[in-house]
Amino acid sequence: TLTVGSIAAGYKILKVFFQGTVATGTPVVNLELNDDATAANYDSQQLSGVGATAGAAGQVDNRAVLGEIGTASTDGEITIYQFSTTAAKRYHATNGDGTGYFSIINGRWLNTANEITKIELITATSNFVDGSIMWVYGLTGS
């Protein structure tokens, strides 16, 4: 798990960048906000591709699935809008692994009671290997 907590209020947008590799097992990465693993609190639509094969899916789940990251080092970017409001938080994510895999995801975190104070990237069946990292930047503006 990659975790950033104690995120201060006052930003308009959060930008999350990650680079990681999964040790073994199913190489799927999930996004969890504020330790919220409530069923149906995340909904998303995903476009993905590997080589010449493309796919699309919609999902409502207890975590946002960001896609496969594989055993090759994967780079990803997540933009979270309205993170400090009590409205549904929209996010947009992209990732790819240099072996031909990519995904583009748009979704919402449906918890409207809290602003985001913690971001976690969680693997489905294994751990991130040493050297995997996540950066979070807060953007202000009018």
Secondary structure, DSSP 8 states (H G I E B T S, - for coil): -EEE----S--SEEEEEEEE-B-SS--EEEEEETT---TT-EEEEEEEEETTEEEEEEEEESSEEEEE--SS-EEEEEEEESTTSSS-EEEEEEEE-SSSEEEEEEEEE---S-----EEEEESSS-B-TT-EEEEEEE---
